[in-house]
Amino acid sequence: MILRNLVTLALVSAGSLLANDLQKLADNMQVASPGAGDKKLAMPRVKGAKVRLLGADYEQIIDKKGKIKHPMSNTPVRVSFELSRGEQKAISRDYEITVPGHRGDSAGENSKPQVIPELLSWSGASGVWKLPKEILVAGDAECCPEFIRELDAVLPKGYKVSKGENAGVAHIQLTRQKGKESEAYTLRIDDKGVNISSKGETGLYWGTRTLLQMLVQNPEELPCGTAWDAPRYKVRGFMLDVARLPIPMDYIKDVVRLMAWYKMNDLQLHLNDNYIFHEHYVKEGADPFKKSYSAFRLESRIKGADGTPLTAQDLNYSKAEFRKLVKFAHARGVNIVPEFDAPGHALSFTRVRPDLIYKGPMQHVERRCEMLDAANPKTLAFMGKVWDEYLQEKNAAFKDCPVVHVGSDEFFGAAEDYRKFTDGLLKHILSRKHTPRFWGSLKAKPGQTPVQAAGVQMNLWSQDWSSAWQSVSAGYDVITTYDRDLYVVPFAGYYRADDNRQGLYENWIPNRFGAETLPAGHPQLLGATFAVWNDEIDRLHKGYGAHDIWGSIEGLVNVLSQKMWGQPQAPRSFGEHNDLVSRISRIPFCNPLSQNKTRLDLTPGTLPMSLKRGSKGPDYHLTMELEISAAPESGKEQVLLESRQGKLLAAGKDGRITLRRSDTIEFAFNATLPVGKRVKLELIGSMGRTTLLLDGVDAGEPENVRFPLLQNNRMSTFVLPLETLGSSFNGKVYRLQVE
């Protein structure tokens, strides 16, 4: 027995030595850059080992078979290889080579246009195209339905844009070429106009983003030259937690417009979740099953035995709304990835099925209320029913979502229960002809039960829960979402990627996951996403809303779009990047903060009165002179101003002056209007704070009607509604002024 063990140990040691030796060979090969006329990458040779190309970070330049498409200018590409010798295999480090371009290193007479993300290759010609006052757009314009409107929006007054029928006289030509769908595109500018061509609708659309960014900076003329552009990674996006923070659909559409502007293409919407710090209630002797906030944001038929609806009652999206969102995003190059999280983060589900709360041994027992019973086959059947409502029924809400996310993070029960449940759910989604994605957790949940890998995407989010190399070795396609680099919990003291924009811009790379680095062109590395988690709700709520997190989202999108599309080394300094953002950030029809130049000074007539001024975001100063005629009846509201973005209530249900936002969060001031007295009411709005003055007296901090606000760092941002005045106000308005 001792001899057998010694022999086994010797064989294992010898195998390890051979593997280490092979790895050294893999990382020390001679890899030559191709020549100008080469059509295929020359493979390095290693004596005694087989070498195959693993992948390149720009597949559009060097494909899986090593075939080369020479770009416009000399371009760095990173390639990696797999070496094999018998049963031993090793994957090499990245080797950076330069693929010669048709025009070499010369940028030409006109320098490369500055856009975000940076153009991959450019060949400048001489001269400029001076835009005519009447511009015709022709060709495959149906691929870019909003392009003509957007073009009209970015050009100064005096320009007219219309669709031309005859391509021969068009100033801007969009050409869909034959071939496999592609995000790559070519942009040619000469003294007669612009031609954008691509083998894909999305590629054409990305070309229009580049053109619009150029025109925002100089709407009168464009430099002549040719660009060929393509993304480095297929998945470039982020996850937005709309479950714990109610976020209106109009805002989500602005997020899509923002992403499209910077060529980001993957928006994951986290549609169910709950307050996760249930221990705060447990310590007080309260039941978090009853107390903790939870929401499932979609319209659903599902109800509990006691009538409890699955659908959130504060803010929810109808199935028709969601279908329209998917279509809206698709037309702008963005895929919507809907997520239902289970078996953890599942309080919305356990509230309709309390019989399916997990019963096994677990960590963090205070959080049992949100854990579905992964050991019970009925739980998998229930979640299959939930998914089928959106995947299988007629006009299914997720019909046009090729990828859906099943969650599967932070389950604190037994590993085998988790693995069996997750495997079953992934297979269920695959059986419905959709690609499932989930939060990688198998490192923290090791076991004997296999979990489906073929055809499955995994977010690499935590080194405690997942491993990059283990995941790709198991067969998963992976997406970097490393929490320490890429998580944002707004207004918290942890996970603040938005405070590290410069560090990300200068140092972050999509293929690094903590201490692990995959080859940049690994065929199973799809790309990267950041994530916005709204943990700070319920007992931790500061009053913030969607408007308050726009700066965090916008700041990370413009940084990470560059890092996911372009070369690892940023093309300009961080300061120069921010300067460029300030020049190009006027995104057509994207106005989440309702920023406008509205000024009003009027004497209203008979109420109600249509103002037709939409809404005005901070900063603003509203002054009204008004008189309420009678004491408000209990439970009856009086609306003073309203629009899609919210309402200013002269009297809420309890009679207090109240701000109601479109995300359903309300703020009530400890103030009421005196009956029969003419009063000067002032509302001063800034980001983070809204102040109410009555006859010059500050009404103090408003109260969040839904949750008790924390005492420190309270926020009460409010977009001023200016569409209708006095729709249900019992009184007179003598004057209204907005500065």
Summary of the structure (lengths in Angstrom):
residues: 739
radius of gyration: 28.8
end to end distance: 89.8
largest distance: 102.2
contacts: 2498
relative contact order: 0.08
helix: 26%
strand: 28%
